[in-house]
Amino acid sequence: MKAGQDRLLRNGLAVHDRFPAPASWRIALPHSAAAVPVARALVRTALAGLEHTADGDTAELLTAELVANAVEHTPGGSPIELVVQLMPTGCQVEVHDPDPSPPGDLTRPGAEPPDPWQEHGRGLLLIRALSSSCGHRPAGSGKAVWFRLPAIPAQRRPAE
């Protein structure tokens, strides 16, 4: 291995690239449906230039679910906040909202599956199923709901 390179083993594959330093983005979003495309665009931009990053499509989908839930299920008097953190191991996305109540069945399956005829009720299920981990915590005057996605080496990502 050359000097200045880090070695990472992923599923038996050696990757000889140096990861960038962790970076983060934080933005206040309006408490409206207009926040969803803005949040997706920020996540897309944050992940775009990195060689080893989480799956961008999944990150955008799960971010849209968190933001839509915050807009729909919390009081609309104050903005919500999106925080995107990039790390060598992947990314973490948080949505901060003013309601301190925990988000439904985020960390445990619901008693009943979602009704297939309803257009609502699958967001938290998607977050649980597609993220490597997820949860919530108290934050400031409300809560932060988050998910993590692992980094995917460039040679293993789907072609764009």
Disulfide bonds with the S-S distance in Angstrom:
none
